[in-house]
Amino acid sequence: MTINNIEIENVRGIELLRIPDKILKNRPNILVAANGFGKTSIAVAFKSIASQTSLKLHDEARHLHSATKPAKISLDIADKGLTKKLYVTEAAHSNEIRKNLDIHVIGDMRRIKASARNMGGFPRASAKQVIDPIVICNKPNEVANPYKVSATKQAFGNRGRLLQNLDNALFASPQFIMRSTEFMEAITPLIKERRWTKIETIQATISAHSGDNAEAISAATADIEQILTEADFKLAVQIIVDTSDQDKNTAFLSLWQLVFLVRENLAQLNGYLEWLRYKEIKKSLKTHVADLNSSWKDANVKETKGKLVVELPDPSHISNGQRDILLLVAMFHVAKHQLTKEKAILIIDEVFDYLDDANLTVAQYYITELIEDYKRQGRAIYPIILTHLNPAFFKNYVFSNQNVIYLDKNHSFDSCDAMKKLISARNDESVGEEIKNNISKYFVHYHTDKFDFSADLQTISGTRSSWGKHGKFQAFTEEEFNKYKNNQPYDPLAICAITRRTIEMLAYRQIEHLPGANGFFNVKKTSQKLDWASQRGAIVPETHYLLRVIFDDGLHWNLGRDNTIPIVAKLGNSIIKKLIVELVSPLLPMGNAP
């Protein structure tokens, strides 16, 4: 199943947000946008419906704090060629999303604790960062196992040997235990007489068959297939198949055992499975926390006041990275306990953005581990990571199958195909070295030579050969710069080109009177050109080095990787735009290109 066409209305900073992209199951879905876009508003929107029958917002979480602007969330789920739209509004019992999907949101749990002391009659305020103990779940009562295999086999009849011992086949399976809440919800309706009679009829067919065990099962196979066309039976048997090594026929026999048991011991079996699930979560939590305890102050897993909690050390006693990873691990286990449905959305906000390299890798490991758990259990999880870090340029995003979605697409700010093909030709093995050198020498770097290689450009399909004449490409970039400056749709790659060219020109003009100044053009990279000029007396502002983050991304284009969206996000930053405009504008008097 795929989720797409998410729409959020009137939640915090969002008036209307549409995310048409596909959110894929059991894969990291990384939603990228600059700070200030509204990523946390997305998290707040989903948190407001995570455990509610409708969309419930506090006044401060409403768009413009206005109660007159009704909030709404919708999304499409597409499965097996069919698409269904799910809605939730502020109307009571409107949460269709929660009926189909579990939802959990992980955010920053740190808070600032303020205190004041009286010092000689004068109050002195102070503040420190604290992390409250994290409650993973309530501790259930330990319940005895009500299942007795011998009694169950005796009740089944003369084919009792066909039944597996569920203590080994299911109750020892972590996968089944983690889905036991969902399983008990599926199996409970089957104790009703009409459904139980259907199960008993198949059991009677097997018991009465005169052949051997294999023949008895074969005689009932058609009836088992028929009963599994009904949703209640199908879900229960499928959970057994997904979480054990049983085929459908064997799983049906296990279902018979469990329904037989539930008819007499529903509460006790519920309690026993809840206890096993709690132990599984506690075991996993203790293992993961122990793995991370590496400082002189350790995190502790405790059972206190009827709850399982993680107590973290004072934030001043551990590193920021260790603190953030411990928080993430604890919150993953909260999610493991709360997410009981077959399908779940997990949103992670403000966690990945500030991790160092090593801990970012560790965080990805834990997400991958969670996804693998869901796969082993036959379930689907949709992890959504909200971040301002672009995975295309941060090498420590190493998920092998990540689904990257750029929220701020700015479709009106896209480079023309001719520009994309021109820049990508620099990395195209089919393009001759002389043409590549000319593109680099005259278009993406500064040079004083006159040139004309328009005939050569005709060999690169899709480019504008006229750019090969001296001044034509510079005129194009100047025109696009004026659009950028005046808040009109512009070509981002052209802005990258004119920015780099201007920076190099300003450095060269300071040393052009020196002997050997033309050696500047033999230096390959912009930063090295600037260093070369600085060593000969040029004054290069630090901002010229900083702007490399813009033109380096754009001018190393690859048609297999669309850089436009992250480049536009940077160019749209008000401070970066101010730097570029103040850099280029003075050099364009009367519309002349630099």
N, C-alpha and C positions, 0 to 999 in steps of 0.2 A: 504494500500500500504506500502511496505517495501523498504527501501533503503539499498543497500549493494554494496560490491566490489568497494569502492571508491579508485581511483588511482590519484595521484598528481605527476607531473613530473616537475622538474627544476623550483621550486619556492623557493626562499630564501635558507634556509638550506636543502631543500629537493631535492635530485637528482631523486629518485623514491621511493614513499611510497604507499604501498597497504594496505588497511583496508578491509579485506574480511567480517568482522562481519556485522550483521544486525543492521541498525539504525531504531528503532521502532517509530511509530507515537504515538503522545499524551502520551509519556513517557519520563522521563529524561534519556538521553543517556550520560553517564559519561565516557569520554575517558581519561584514566589515563596513564601518562608517566612521567619519571623523568625530571627535568629541563635540558635543553640542547637537548632533543630529537627532537624538531621541532614542538611543539604544536602551537606556534604562527605562524609558517610558514603555517600550515593548515588554520588558521584564515585569514592570508594574501591572501592565494590562493582563498578562497571563497569570500573575500571582493573584489578581483579584478574582479569578474564576477557578483557581486550583482546587479549592475545597468547598465551593459554594454551588448552590443550585441556580444562581443568577450572577450577574456582574455587579459586584459591590465595591464602590469606591468611597474613600474618605474625601472630604471636600478639597483637601490640598492635592489630591491626585486627579481632580477633574481638570479638563482643559480650560485654561483661564479662570479656574476656580468657580466655574459657572454651573449651577445646577440646572440651568435651562438648556444645556447642550447635552443631550442623552448620549451615553457611551454605548458602543457596540463592537463586538469582535465576530468575525466570520472567517471560515477557511473551507477549502475543498479537500475532500479525501477521494483519491482515485484508486480503484482496485479492480483488477480483472476487467478492464474496459468500461467500468461504470464510475461515474463521478457523482458525489453527493455533497451538497453544501450544508455546513453546520453553523449555527448561529448561537450567540448568547447576547442578551441585552440586560437592562436593569429590571425587566419584568420578572416577577416571581416564577421559578421553575422553568426558566427559558434556556438553561445551559445544556444545549445539545452536544457541545464539544466535550464536556466532562462526562457525559453518558457514554461516549465512545473512546475517550482517551484519558489516561491519567496525566496529570500535569504537576510538575515540580519546578521551582525556581530557586537557584542558588545565587546569592549575591554577597556583598561585603558585609560581614557580621561584626566588624570592629566598631567600637563606639568610643566617644570621648567622655570621661568622667570628670566633672568639675567639682572642686572643693574650695572652701575658704577657711582661713585661719585668722584669728585676731592677734595681731602683732603690735603690742604696745598701744592698743586702742585704735589701731588702723587695720581694716580688713585686708588680707592678702589672698588673692584668688590664684588658683593653680589648676592645671588640667593635665590628665594623662590618658593614654590610650589603654583601654581594657577590653578583654574578651570574656564575656559571660560563659559559664559552663554550657556546653552544647548538649541539649537533650536529644538523644537518638530516638528513643521510644519508651513507652511504659514497659515495665517488667511484668510479664504475665505470671500467673501462678503455675507451678509445675503440676502437670496432670499425668496420671498413669496411662500407659498404653492400653486401650480397651480391646485391641485386636488379638485374637487367639487363633492361630492358623489351624490347629487341630479341630476346634469347634466349628470353624467355617467350612473346612473340608467335609466334616460329618454332615453339616446342613446341606451341602451341595448334592450329596448322594454318591452313587457308585462311581462317578467320574471325578471324585475329589482330588485324585492325583494330578489332574490337569491344572490345578490352581497353584500359582506361585506363592511363596511365602512373602507377603508384602513388607515384612520387617526388613528383608534384604532387597526386594525388587523395587520398592518405592520409598519407604520411610528412611532408608539409608542413602537416598539420592538427593544431593543438595539441590539439583535442578527441580525435582518434584517438590521439595520442601519450600523452595522460594516461590513456587506457583500454587502452593496449597490453599492460600486464601481464595484465589480465583477458582480453584478446583472445587472447593467446598460450596462456593456460590453456584457453581454449575451443577453439582450433584444433588443439592438439597431438594430441588423440585422433583427429582426422580424418585423420591420416596413415596410420592403420592400413588395411590392404589392403581390408577389407570396406567401410569408409566411403569410401575413395578411389575405389573402383570405382563407387560411386553417383555421385560427382562426375564421373568420367570418362565415364560413360554419357551424362550430359546434355551434356557437352562434345562427345562424338561425334555426338549428335543435331544440335547446332548446326552443326558442321563439315560434316556430310554433307548438309545441306539444300540443295536446288537453287535456292531463291529468293534474294532480296536479304538483307542483314543484318537488317533489321527483321523480315522474314518468318521468318528462321532463329530469331531470339529468340522470336518469337511461337509458333513450333512447339514450343519447349521450355518455355514458360511453365507449362503444367500440371505438367510434371515438376519444375520448380523449386518450385512451390507445394507439391507433395507432399513433397519432401525437407525443406522448411522446417517441416513438422509435427513433425519430430524435433528434440528439444531441443538437441542439440549443434550442428546446422547452423543452427537458428533463432537461437541466441544469437550465434554468430559473424557471421551476416549482419546481425542487428539492430544490433550494435555499429558495423558499417560504415555502415549507413543513418543511425544516430543521429549519427555524427561526420563525415559528409561530405554532399555533395549528390547522392549516388547513390540510385536507386530499387532495389527488391529484385532485379530482374533484373541490373542493372549490378553491384550489390553481390555477387551470386552469382559473376559472372565475376571480380571482384576476389578473392573467396574462392578460386576455382580457382587464380589466380596465386599466392596466398600459401601454399596447401597444397602446390602444386607446388614452391615454393621451400623450404618447411619440410622436405619429404621428403629434401632433399639438404643443407640448410643450417640446421637447427634452431638449433644453438648460436649460429651467427653472426648470424642474424636476431634471436634473443633479445637478444644483446649489443648489436646496433645499435639496437634499439628502446629498450633500457634506457639507452643513451647519449643518445639523443634526448630521452627523458623527463627524464633528469637535467639536460640543458641547458635544457629548458623550465622546470623548477623553479628552477634557478639564475638564469635570466634574470628570472623573476617576482620572486624574492627580492631581487635586486640593485636592481630598479626600485623596489620598495616601500620598501626600506631607504633608498635615496637620497632618496625623497620625504620621508622622516621626519627626515633628518639636518638639524637646524636649530640645533644648539648648537655651541660651540667644540670640543667633543669628539664625534666622529662614531662611529657603529657601523660595523663593517667586516664584509664578507662575504669569507671566505677559504677556500681549499682548502689544508688542512694535514694531514699524516700520513694521507693517503688519505681525508679526510673534508671535507665541505662544512660550514663552521661560521659562526656569527654571533658576533662578539665585541662586547659592549656596553661602553661606557665605565664607569668607576667610577661607582656610583650617586650619589656626591656631586657629580659633574660634570654631571649632566643632571637635568632636572625629573622629579618622580615620574610625571607624566602621560606624558612622552616615553618614560621607561623602560618603563612598563606597556604602551604601544602597541607599542613595538619588540619587547617580549617576545611580545605577542599575534601580531604579524605573523610572527615567527620560528616560533612554535608552529603557526600555520596552515600554514606550509610544511612543517613536520614531518608534519602531518596529511595534506597533499596527497601527500607521498611514500608514507606508510604506508597510506593508504586506497585500496585498489585494486579492491575489489568494486563491484558495481553499486549496492549499498545500504550506507549507513554511518550510524552514530550518532556524533555529535560532542558531547561534554559539556564545557561551559566553567564552571569553578568558581572563585570568588574573584577574578575578573578585572574584572567590570563594577561591582562594589559600590563601589569607591573611586576611580573615574575622575571627573575634573572634566567639566563640561558639554561642552566642545569635544571632548575625547578620547572621551567616551561616544558622541558622534555619529560620530567617526571609526571607533570599534570596530564600530558598527552598519554602517557602510559596508563594512568588510572582510568582515563576515559576509554581508551582502547580495551582495557580489562573489563569495564562495565559493559561495553558493547558485546564483547565475546561472551560474557555471562548471559546476556539476553539471547544471543544466538543459540547457546547451548540449551537454554530453557524453551526454545521455540517461540520466543517473543520478539517484538519489534520496539526499539527505542529510537527516538528522534532527538539526538543531542544538538542543541542550538547554542553556539558560542558567540556571544556578542563582544566585539572587540574593535579597537581602532587600528590594530596592527595588521598590515596587509601581508598575508602568508606568501605572496609572490616574491616578497623582498626580505622576509625574515626567515633565514635558513633553519631556525630552530622549530618552525612549524613543519614537522616531518611526518604527519599522518600520510599513509600511502594512498588513501582513497578519500581525502577531504573534499567536500563540496563547498566551494567558496562563492559567496553571494555578496555583491557590492550593493549596498542599500541606496547610496546616493549615486545614481547612474548618470545623471546629467546628460541625457541623450542629445540635448541641443548643443553640447560642446563635444564634438567628435571630429577627429582628424579625417580629412578626405582620403579616399583610397589611394590617390596618387602620392600623397605624402607618406602614408603607411608603407607603400611598396618601395618608395625611394629609400626610406630609412632602413627597411628590412633587407634591402639589397646589399647592405654592408655585411650581412651575415649569410648571404646566399652563395653557395658554392658554384652555382651555375653562372654567376656574374663575374666578368673578367676583373683581374686585380687592378688594372689601370682605371677602370670605371669606379671601382670601390674607393681607390685612393683619391680620385677627383671629387667624389661625393663627400668624403671625409674632409679633404683639404679645403674645399670651397663652400660647402653647404653647412657642415656642422662645426667647423672651426673657422677662425678668422685668417684671411690671407690677403695680401696686397696685390697679387698678380691679377692681370686681366685674363679671362678664360672664355673658351667656347667649346664645349663638348656636347652640344645638343644632338649631334648625329649619334654619338655613343648612347645617349639616354633613350633614343628610339628603340634600342635593343631590349630595354626593360619594359615589358608589357605593363600598361596601366599608369606609368609615370607621365609627366608633362615634359616633353623634350625641350620646350621653350625655356624651361628653367636652366638649361645648360648654357644659355647665353649670359654673359656677364651682366649682373644687376637685376635680372628677372626674378631669380629666387629671393634675393634680398627684398625686392619690391613686394613680393607675395607675403613674406614674413612681416614686413612693416604694416601691410594692410591688415593682417590678422592681429597684430599687436594693437592697432588702433581700435579694433573691435573689442579686444580684451579690456583695454583701458576704459572703454565706454560702455561696458557691461552688456555687450552684444554677443551672440553666439560666435565662437572663434575656434580656430584649429589649435589644439593643445600642443601638438608636436612643433608647430611653427613658433609658438611662444618659447618652447625649449630651445629651438635653434637660435632665435634672435637673442635670447638671454645669454647663451654661451658665447656667441660670436661677439656680443658687446663687451662682455667681461674680458675676453682675450684681447680685443682691440684696445681697450683702455689700458691694459698692462703694456701692450706693445708700443703704443704711442709715446709712453714715457721713456722708452729706451731706443727708439728708432734712429736717433741721431748718433748712437754709439757704434764704434767699429764692431763688426760681427753680429749686429742686431738680428740679421736674418736667420741666425741660428735658432731663434725663437720658433720658427716654422718647422724645424726638424724635430722638435720635442713633441712626443706623441700625445700625452694626456693633458687636459686642461689644468689640473692641479699642479702637474710638473711644469707646465708652461709658466704658470703664475710664480712658482718657486724660482724658476730660471730668471724671470724678469725681476723678481724681488732681490735676488743675489746681485743684480746689476743696477740697483738703485730705485726700481719701481716701488711705489707704495700701493699695496694691494689690500683693500679693506677686507676684514674677516668675513663680512657678509657675502663677498664674492665667492669665497670658499663654501660658505653655507648653502648657497644656491645650487651647488652641485647636486643636491638631493632632488632638484627639479629636472635639470637637463640630462643628468646621467641616466635616470630612469627612462626618459623619453627617447633619447637619441641612441639607445641600444635596443631598438625595437625588434620584436620577433612576432611574425604573423601567427605563430602557434600560441602566443600568450598575449592577451589584450591588456596593455598597460594603461589604456586611456582613462579608465575610471579612477584609479589611484592618483594618476597625474593631475586630473581635473580637480580632485579633492584637495590636493596641495595648492594648485594654482588658485583655487577659490578661497583659500585662507586669506583673511584680510591683511595680515602682516606681510605674508609672502608676496601678495599682490602689490602692496605698497612698495616693497623693496624692488620688485621688478620694474614697476612703472617709474619709480624715481631713478632707476639705473638707465633705462632705455630712452625715456621721453626726451631728456636734454639733447640727445644725439640725433633727433629727428626733426630739425628745424625745417619749416616749409615743406614737410613731407619727404625730405631726402632720406634715404636709407643710410645707416651707418657704414 
